Amino acid sequence: MAFLRSMGNTDINIREITVEELAHMRSAGEEFQLIDIREPYEAELCTLGGTLIPMGEVTERLAEIRRDIPVIMHCRSGNRGAALVQALSSRYGFTNLANLRGGITAWQQGVEPGLNCD
């Protein structure tokens, strides 16, 4: 699940999970927290069923992010999620976070083609 991802001009090691891995976790009944960091207007269009904590509100709502189980962050394409996983890990010491690679767009393309996010 962990790999090196390029963020701008530097390489930062962040954890990412594929949509296939997330689908497996769901079907296997694994315990995890899914957090949607998109804006409310984006979540109104389509959702994966996670807790909505818009990126701009995350620092005010840190207490809602669990530390005892895996936490998967997702956005539309994976870019905001990757940045947030890196920031929360480095600034607040989270060790259980992963970004959903490709975000809800990848989920729509690879797992649930009928999901309409437009």
C-alpha positions as a printed Julia matrix, in Angstrom:
118×3 Matrix{Float64}:
   0.0    0.0     0.0
   2.89   2.43    0.61
   4.86   3.86   -2.26
   6.84   6.93   -3.22
   4.76   9.63   -4.84
   6.11  12.81   -6.36
   4.62  15.96   -4.87
   5.84  18.98   -6.81
   9.63  19.11   -6.86
  10.15  16.73   -3.95
   9.52  13.05   -3.36
   7.49  12.29   -0.27
   6.67   8.82    0.96
   2.91   8.59    1.46
   0.56   5.65    1.68
  -1.93   5.1    -1.07
  -4.54   2.45   -1.67
  -6.05   1.46   -5.0
  -9.77   1.37   -5.64
  -9.5   -2.41   -6.01
  -7.92  -2.66   -2.56
 -10.69  -0.48   -1.1
 -13.37  -2.61   -2.77
 -11.75  -5.72   -1.27
 -11.6   -4.14    2.19
 -15.3   -3.34    1.95
 -16.33  -6.78    0.73
 -14.17  -8.48    3.38
 -15.8   -6.41    6.11
 -12.48  -4.94    7.26
 -12.72  -2.13    9.78
 -11.57   1.24    8.45
 -12.72   4.84    8.3
 -13.42   6.44    4.94
 -13.22  10.24    4.85
 -14.4   12.3     1.9
 -12.42  15.56    1.87
 -14.28  17.1    -1.07
 -16.52  20.13   -0.72
 -20.21  19.59    0.16
 -21.33  20.52   -3.37
 -19.08  17.75   -4.74
 -20.39  15.19   -2.27
 -23.98  16.06   -3.22
 -23.27  14.78   -6.74
 -21.97  11.37   -5.66
 -20.54   9.68   -2.61
 -18.74   6.53   -1.51
 -20.51   6.71    1.83
 -17.66   8.03    3.94
 -17.67  10.82    6.49
 -17.62  14.23    4.82
 -14.9   16.45    6.27
 -14.04  19.1     3.66
 -10.31  19.7     3.35
 -10.62  23.24    4.73
 -12.25  21.92    7.91
  -9.9   19.03    8.68
  -7.71  20.81   11.24
 -10.82  21.94   13.14
 -12.19  18.39   13.08
  -9.06  16.33   13.86
 -10.86  14.6    16.74
 -13.15  12.9    14.19
 -10.22  11.17   12.48
  -9.56   7.84   14.12
  -6.05   6.75   15.03
  -6.83   3.15   15.98
  -7.87   1.8    12.55
  -6.84   2.48    8.94
  -8.21   5.75    7.59
  -8.69   6.19    3.85
  -8.94   9.78    2.59
 -10.46  10.49   -0.79
 -11.15  13.43   -3.03
 -12.09  13.66   -6.7
  -8.78  12.71   -8.34
  -6.41  11.87   -5.49
  -4.34  15.05   -5.46
  -5.96  16.77   -2.48
  -6.08  13.47   -0.62
  -2.37  12.85   -1.14
  -1.48  16.35    0.05
  -3.68  15.97    3.12
  -2.3   12.55    4.06
   1.21  13.97    3.87
   0.31  17.08    5.9
  -1.56  15.22    8.65
   1.17  12.61    8.92
   3.98  15.13    9.22
   2.22  17.8    11.3
  -0.02  15.74   13.57
   1.74  12.39   13.74
  -0.91  10.26   12.05
   0.52   6.86   11.05
  -2.65   5.15    9.84
  -3.68   7.32    6.87
  -3.83   6.38    3.21
  -4.95   8.26    0.13
  -7.34   6.65   -2.36
  -5.24   6.72   -5.52
  -7.21   8.41   -8.31
 -10.01   9.4    -5.9
 -13.68   8.93   -6.6
 -12.96   9.3   -10.33
 -10.88   6.1   -10.25
 -13.62   4.38   -8.22
 -16.17   5.37  -10.85
 -13.95   4.09  -13.67
 -12.7    0.91  -12.05
 -15.31  -0.3    -9.57
 -18.67   1.41   -9.99
 -19.13   2.66  -13.57
 -22.78   3.54  -12.93
 -21.82   6.15  -10.32
 -22.59   9.56  -11.82
 -20.35  12.29  -10.38
 -20.88  14.89  -13.11
